[in-house]
Every structure is written in C-alpha cells, then in structure tokens.
Amino acid sequence: MGPDGTLGPTGFATAVDDDRIHGTMTTPEERPPARPELFRDELIRPFVTLAALAVAVVQWPQKQILWPAVAVPLFVLTSIAAVGTLLPWTRLTGRSRLAAATVYMLLGSLLLPLAHHTATTSLFPFVAASTAGAKLASRTAAIGVAVAGSVVAAAATWLDGLLAPGSEQWPWWLTLTVGLPVYIGMSHRDRLEALRSARRAAEQAQRARESEAREAALIERGRIAREIHDVLGHSLSGIALQLDMADALRDSGRQEEATAAIRKARGLAVDSISETRRAVHALREDTLPLPDTLRRLAEHGEVPFALTGEVGPVAAETAHTMVRAAQEALTNAAKYAPGAERALCLAFTADRITLTVRNGPATEPPRADLAGGTGVGLVGLRERAALLGGTLHAGPTPEGGWTVELELPR
C-alpha cells in the first residue's frame, strides 16, 4: 500500500489473495469482532470523543479562548470530523480514509493552542492520531498523518505564542507528542486482527475435526458393512445351498436326506446369528489395543496367551481381522475338539504380525449344541487376509490337533 492509503500492485494482490482464502472482500474494520469483549474495546474511542465534545461545549463559555472568531469554526469542524470518524468507513476508499484522518488530525492540531484551557479540547489531536492508526491500513500513511499533526500543532503553538505573548501556552516541543497515540491505534488494530485470525484458525480447526470425524464414521461404517457381509454372506450362501439340496432330494424321493439337509440349513441360520454377534463384539473390542483384546479373549476362554516381539501400532483393519481369526479358531476348537488344550500366541516382527492358535486332539465327546457350523468362517478370513496382503493357513498337526496361523503386514 502506498503512503496515500491506496493499494499498490503488490498490496492489492496480497489483499485479494487473503480475501479469496476467507471467501470475502472486506477490510479489517468491516470484519466482525472476534470475541464479545472486543465490543467493549470498540466503545472506548467513541466514549472519549463524545465525552470530550460534551465537556468542551460546557466549558467553552467559561474559559479563555484565543481568537474566538477562528476558534469557534475550528471547533465546529473538528467536532464534525470527530463524529465522522465514529461512523463505519466501509464505503470509503483508501484515499478517502486518508483524507478524512488527515483533516481530523490537522483541525485538532490547529485548535489545540487556541482552546487548550478547556479540559478536553486538547484531547482531539491525540484521539485523531489514535484514529489514524486504527483505521488506516497503511502504517506509513498513519505515521505520516501523525507526524504532520505534530508539526502543525508545534507550529501553531509557536505562532500563537508570538502573536499573543501574554497568553499561557504549552511549550511548543510538548505539542510534538500529539502524534504518539498513532502507535496505540496501530497496536489496537493489530490486536483485533490477531484475535480475528485466532478465531478463524479455531473455526477452521473445528471444521477439520468435524471433517475427520465424518471420515472416520464413514470408514467405520464401511468396515462394519464388510464384516456383516462376510459373516452373513457366507452363512446365507450355505443355507441356500442346503435348501436347494433338500429340494432336489425331496423331488427324488429321498425324504430322510432332505429332512437332514433342512435341519442343516437351520443349524447354519442359528450359527450365523452367533457369528454376527461375535462380529459386533469384535468391533467393540477394537477400542482396546490388539494384545489387550486378545489377552481378554484368552482369559475368557481360559486359554494360555503368549506375546513375543516388540509391540507396535496396529492398523484398525489388521487388528479386527486378528481378533476375528482368534475367535473363529477358538470356537472351532471348542466345536470339533472338545476338551482339547488350546493356546494363543501373538508375535510381532519388524514388518509382520503373526497370530497362532493351536489345539490338541479332542478328549471329550462332541457336544450336540456346539456341533456343526457354516464351514466357511476360515474361508472368509482367508479372503480378508489376502485383501490385507497376508496369509492364513489352517491344518492338522502331527499330534492329532489343529493349527490356525494368520500372518499380516504391520
């Protein structure tokens, strides 16, 4: 911005870019206060200005005024300029703002030596300097207005001292201080801008948090949908297959085998409900770290749990697949090898995580309430592992037991 208060090429581009970012084309004065307490700050200058005018009007007839024919018009013009600065300057251009601030400053500086005997008239040039600092976007322009007012006040005081040697005047060098409040005005404007920027940053951070929360919710919904699809999809496929088989057996007159197929379909339906409940439980368990979740799962089933390697962060999808595999393997061991010893081991390496579930041979007869199942739980987990870049192996051991080993990348 140039010294005349207008935007030059560089300043204009910067202002436009900033306003494009925030979606507005406003000046600092037009933007709403960042916090409620700033309204109180904005009332200070109007209060001081109006109080100075009221006291000056009351004291004017009672005090010694130099050259009233000149002082009265100056006071009226200064009052008009002071009130004008209290109005919004939203429609004024940079040049108009500079002109208004300059006129107010010069009028107040000329009035100072003529009516300084009143209690508040001498405040006008000080308030004018503060106004220039607060309302002019260019620091150079604001300081220029303040310096010009200080020089005029000092020159007017010195000249009045020569023309009216008997009058009591301020030292001319003291009137040079009338421009110092310009720094108060600039500081006040910078403070308001800092608070507004802080508010905008807080709003943007809040929007970012809300966006992240929405994204996390969408990811979680997708994960739940995939899990329910895996559980119910395989189960319903098995049910449909058994019902088709039962229909074909009935048509061929094999009623007993058809009835057995229907019962198998019912068992698959019941088991799918249990699988769905386990899936929901696994989703809830994801709030805990993977080792803690598996440890609690092992404690619930009274299964020894071993943890090896250096534990590190685990992706939510990886942890969920690990928990599902552990639940499936432990449930299968209870179904097909009742009474067998079971063991759960989680191993961390530099780039892999391995879950191993082992069980020995059955030592008790199968339980009717646990026998049967979908037969496709490990198939779905194997597909899930492949999607994550890992592998799942399941097979018998030489001792007559069974081993399930899931390996996934970290």
C-alpha positions in Angstrom: 0.0 0.0 0.0 1.3 3.4 -0.9 1.6 6.4 1.5 -1.6 7.8 0.2 -3.6 4.9 1.6 -4.3 3.1 -1.7 -3.3 -0.4 -2.6 -0.4 -0.7 -5.0 0.0 -3.8 -7.3 1.7 -5.9 -4.6 -0.5 -4.9 -1.8 -3.7 -5.3 -3.9 -2.7 -8.8 -4.9 -1.9 -9.8 -1.3 -5.2 -8.4 -0.1 -7.2 -10.1 -2.8 -5.5 -13.5 -2.2 -6.2 -13.2 1.5 -9.8 -12.4 0.9 -10.2 -15.2 -1.6 -8.9 -17.6 1.1 -11.6 -16.4 3.5 -14.3 -16.0 0.9 -14.7 -12.2 1.5 -13.5 -8.9 0.2 -13.5 -6.8 3.3 -11.2 -4.5 5.2 -10.1 -5.2 8.8 -12.7 -2.6 10.0 -15.6 -4.4 8.3 -14.9 -7.8 9.8 -16.9 -8.6 12.9 -15.1 -8.7 16.2 -13.5 -12.0 17.1 -14.8 -12.1 20.7 -17.6 -10.4 22.7 -15.1 -8.4 24.8 -13.9 -6.6 21.7 -17.2 -4.7 21.6 -16.1 -3.0 24.8 -12.8 -2.1 23.2 -14.6 -0.5 20.3 -16.6 1.7 22.7 -13.5 3.3 24.2 -12.8 5.7 21.4 -16.4 6.8 20.9 -16.8 7.4 24.6 -13.7 9.5 24.8 -14.7 11.5 21.7 -18.2 12.2 22.8 -17.2 13.0 26.4 -14.5 15.5 25.1 -17.1 17.2 22.9 -19.6 17.4 25.7 -17.2 18.8 28.3 -15.7 21.3 25.7 -19.2 22.6 24.9 -19.9 23.1 28.6 -16.6 24.8 29.4 -16.2 26.8 26.3 -18.0 30.0 27.6 -16.2 29.8 30.9 -12.6 29.5 29.6 -10.2 31.9 27.9 -10.3 31.2 24.2 -7.8 32.9 21.8 -9.3 34.4 18.7 -12.9 33.1 19.1 -13.7 34.1 15.5 -11.2 31.5 14.4 -11.5 29.0 17.3 -15.3 28.5 17.0 -15.3 27.5 13.3 -12.3 25.2 14.0 -14.1 23.6 16.9 -17.3 23.0 14.9 -15.3 21.5 12.0 -13.2 19.4 14.4 -16.4 18.1 16.1 -17.9 17.2 12.7 -14.7 15.3 11.8 -14.6 13.6 15.2 -18.2 12.4 14.9 -17.5 11.3 11.3 -14.7 9.0 12.5 -17.1 7.2 14.7 -19.2 6.1 11.7 -18.3 3.0 9.7 -15.8 3.6 6.9 -16.8 0.6 4.9 -17.7 2.5 1.8 -14.7 4.9 1.8 -11.8 4.2 -0.5 -8.2 4.2 0.7 -7.7 7.8 -0.4 -10.9 9.0 1.2 -9.9 7.4 4.5 -6.5 9.0 4.4 -8.1 12.4 3.6 -10.6 12.1 6.5 -8.0 11.1 9.0 -5.7 13.9 7.8 -8.4 16.6 8.1 -9.3 15.4 11.6 -5.7 15.4 12.7 -4.9 18.9 11.3 -8.1 20.5 12.6 -7.4 19.1 16.1 -3.8 20.3 16.0 -4.8 23.8 14.9 -7.5 24.0 17.6 -5.1 22.9 20.4 -3.3 26.2 21.1 -6.5 28.2 20.8 -8.6 26.4 23.3 -6.2 24.3 25.4 -7.6 25.9 28.5 -10.7 23.8 28.3 -10.3 20.4 30.0 -10.9 18.2 26.9 -10.3 20.2 23.7 -6.6 19.3 23.8 -7.6 15.6 23.5 -8.7 16.0 19.9 -5.4 15.7 18.2 -4.4 12.8 20.4 -7.6 11.0 19.6 -7.2 11.8 15.9 -3.7 10.2 15.9 -5.1 7.1 17.5 -7.9 7.0 14.9 -5.4 7.2 12.1 -3.5 4.3 13.5 -6.7 2.2 13.9 -8.5 3.0 10.7 -5.7 3.4 8.1 -4.5 0.0 6.7 -1.1 1.5 5.8 1.2 2.1 8.7 3.2 4.5 6.6 0.1 6.6 5.9 -0.9 6.5 9.6 2.5 7.6 10.8 2.6 10.3 8.1 -0.7 11.7 9.4 0.5 11.7 13.0 3.8 13.4 12.1 2.0 16.1 10.1 -0.4 16.7 13.0 2.5 17.0 15.5 4.4 19.5 13.2 1.2 21.6 12.7 0.5 21.6 16.5 4.0 22.7 17.3 4.0 25.4 14.6 0.6 26.7 15.6 1.6 26.8 19.3 4.8 28.7 18.5 2.9 31.1 16.2 0.2 31.8 18.8 2.9 32.5 21.3 4.4 35.2 19.1 1.0 36.7 18.2 -0.3 36.6 21.8 2.7 36.8 24.0 0.6 37.3 27.2 -1.4 34.0 26.7 -0.4 30.9 28.5 0.6 28.2 26.1 2.1 24.7 26.2 5.8 24.5 25.3 6.0 24.0 21.5 8.1 20.9 21.9 5.5 19.3 24.1 2.8 19.5 21.4 5.0 17.3 19.2 3.7 14.4 21.3 0.2 14.6 19.9 1.1 12.1 17.2 2.3 9.4 19.6 -1.1 7.7 20.1 -0.9 6.6 16.5 1.0 3.6 17.8 -1.8 2.9 20.3 -4.2 2.8 17.4 -2.0 0.5 15.3 -1.5 -1.8 18.3 -5.2 -1.9 18.9 -5.9 -2.8 15.3 -3.1 -5.5 15.3 -4.7 -7.0 18.4 -8.1 -7.1 16.8 -6.6 -8.7 13.7 -4.7 -11.3 15.8 -7.9 -12.2 17.7 -9.9 -12.4 14.4 -7.2 -14.6 13.0 -7.2 -16.8 16.1 -11.0 -17.2 15.7 -10.7 -18.1 12.0 -8.0 -20.6 12.9 -10.2 -22.1 15.6 -13.1 -22.3 13.3 -11.0 -24.0 10.6 -9.6 -26.4 13.1 -13.1 -27.2 14.3 -14.2 -27.8 10.7 -11.2 -30.0 10.2 -12.0 -32.1 13.3 -15.6 -32.4 12.1 -14.5 -33.5 8.7 -12.1 -36.1 10.2 -14.9 -37.3 12.4 -17.2 -37.7 9.5 -14.5 -39.5 7.5 -13.8 -41.8 10.4 -17.5 -42.6 10.7 -17.7 -43.4 7.0 -14.7 -45.7 7.3 -16.2 -47.4 10.4 -19.5 -47.9 8.6 -17.6 -49.5 5.6 -15.8 -51.8 8.0 -19.0 -52.8 9.7 -20.6 -53.4 6.3 -17.7 -55.6 5.1 -17.8 -57.6 8.4 -21.6 -58.2 8.2 -21.2 -59.1 4.6 -18.5 -61.6 5.3 -20.5 -63.2 8.1 -23.9 -63.3 6.6 -22.9 -63.7 3.0 -21.1 -67.0 3.6 -23.8 -68.2 6.0 -26.7 -67.4 3.7 -24.9 -69.0 0.8 -24.5 -72.2 2.8 -28.2 -72.0 3.8 -29.3 -71.6 0.2 -27.1 -74.5 -0.9 -28.6 -76.8 1.8 -32.2 -75.8 0.9 -31.5 -76.4 -2.8 -30.1 -79.8 -1.9 -33.2 -80.6 0.3 -35.5 -79.6 -2.6 -33.6 -81.9 -5.0 -33.6 -84.8 -2.6 -37.3 -84.4 -1.9 -38.1 -84.5 -5.6 -36.1 -87.7 -5.9 -38.0 -89.3 -3.1 -35.1 -89.2 -0.5 -37.2 -87.7 2.3 -34.9 -88.5 5.2 -31.9 -86.9 3.5 -34.0 -83.9 2.5 -35.1 -83.5 6.1 -31.4 -83.7 7.3 -30.5 -81.0 4.8 -33.2 -78.8 6.1 -32.0 -79.3 9.6 -28.5 -78.5 8.5 -29.8 -75.2 6.9 -31.5 -74.4 10.3 -28.2 -75.0 12.1 -26.4 -72.7 9.6 -29.0 -70.0 10.3 -28.6 -70.3 14.1 -24.8 -70.3 13.7 -24.9 -67.2 11.5 -26.7 -65.3 14.3 -23.9 -66.3 16.7 -21.3 -65.3 14.1 -23.0 -61.9 13.7 -22.9 -61.3 17.5 -19.3 -62.2 17.6 -18.6 -59.7 14.8 -20.3 -57.0 16.7 -18.3 -57.9 19.8 -15.1 -57.8 17.8 -16.0 -54.3 16.5 -16.4 -53.1 20.1 -13.2 -54.7 21.2 -11.3 -52.6 18.6 -11.3 -49.8 21.1 -8.5 -51.7 23.0 -5.0 -52.4 21.7 -4.7 -55.7 19.9 -2.6 -57.5 22.6 -5.1 -56.4 25.3 -8.1 -57.6 23.3 -6.6 -61.0 22.6 -5.5 -61.4 26.2 -9.0 -60.7 27.4 -10.4 -63.1 24.8 -7.9 -65.8 26.0 -8.8 -65.2 29.7 -12.5 -65.5 28.9 -11.9 -68.9 27.3 -9.2 -70.0 29.9 -6.6 -70.3 27.1 -2.9 -69.6 27.7 -1.8 -66.4 25.9 1.8 -65.6 24.8 3.1 -62.3 23.4 6.5 -62.1 21.7 8.4 -59.3 19.9 8.2 -55.5 20.3 4.6 -54.4 20.4 3.9 -51.5 18.0 0.9 -49.7 16.5 -1.6 -51.9 14.5 -4.0 -50.7 11.9 -7.7 -51.0 12.8 -8.4 -53.4 9.9 -5.5 -55.6 10.8 -6.4 -55.7 14.5 -10.0 -56.5 13.6 -9.0 -59.4 11.3 -6.7 -60.8 14.0 -9.5 -60.7 16.6 -11.9 -62.4 14.2 -9.4 -65.1 13.4 -8.8 -65.8 17.1 -12.5 -66.0 17.8 -13.1 -68.3 14.8 -10.2 -70.6 15.7 -11.0 -70.9 19.4 -14.7 -71.5 18.6 -13.8 -74.2 16.0 -11.5 -75.9 18.6 -14.4 -76.0 21.1 -16.7 -77.4 18.5 -14.5 -80.1 16.9 -12.0 -80.8 19.6 -13.9 -80.5 22.9 -11.7 -80.8 26.0 -8.5 -80.3 24.0 -5.8 -78.0 25.2 -5.7 -74.7 23.4 -3.1 -72.0 23.1 -3.0 -68.5 21.7 0.2 -66.7 20.6 0.7 -63.2 19.1 4.2 -62.4 17.6 5.5 -59.0 16.4 8.4 -58.8 14.0 9.9 -55.8 12.1 7.3 -55.9 9.4 4.8 -58.7 10.2 2.3 -59.7 12.9 1.6 -63.4 13.3 -1.3 -64.9 15.2 -1.1 -68.6 16.0 -4.0 -70.7 17.6 -3.3 -74.3 18.4 -5.4 -77.0 19.9 -4.6 -80.7 20.7 -6.8 -83.7 20.0 -10.3 -84.0 21.5 -10.6 -85.6 24.9 -14.4 -85.4 25.2 -17.3 -86.4 23.0 -18.7 -83.7 20.8 -21.5 -81.6 22.2 -24.7 -81.5 20.3 -25.2 -77.8 20.9 -21.8 -76.9 19.5 -21.5 -79.4 16.7 -22.0 -78.2 13.1 -21.4 -74.7 11.7 -21.1 -72.7 8.5 -17.9 -74.3 7.5 -16.9 -71.1 5.7 -15.6 -68.9 8.6 -12.0 -69.6 7.8 -12.7 -69.2 4.1 -13.9 -65.7 4.7 -10.9 -64.9 7.0 -8.6 -66.3 4.3 -10.1 -63.9 1.8 -9.8 -61.0 4.2 -6.2 -61.8 4.9 -5.4 -61.9 1.2 -7.0 -58.4 0.8 -4.7 -57.1 3.5 -1.6 -58.6 1.9 -1.3 -61.5 4.4 -1.9 -65.2 4.5 -4.0 -67.6 6.7 -3.0 -71.3 7.0 -5.1 -73.9 8.8 -4.4 -77.6 9.0 -3.9 -80.6 11.3 -0.8 -81.2 13.4 1.1 -84.5 13.8 -0.3 -84.9 17.3 -3.8 -85.0 16.0 -4.7 -81.4 16.8 -5.2 -78.4 14.6 -3.3 -75.1 13.9 -4.5 -71.8 12.5 -1.8 -69.3 11.6 -2.6 -65.8 10.4 0.2 -63.5 9.2 -0.4 -59.9 8.2 1.8 -57.0 7.4 2.2 -54.3 10.1 
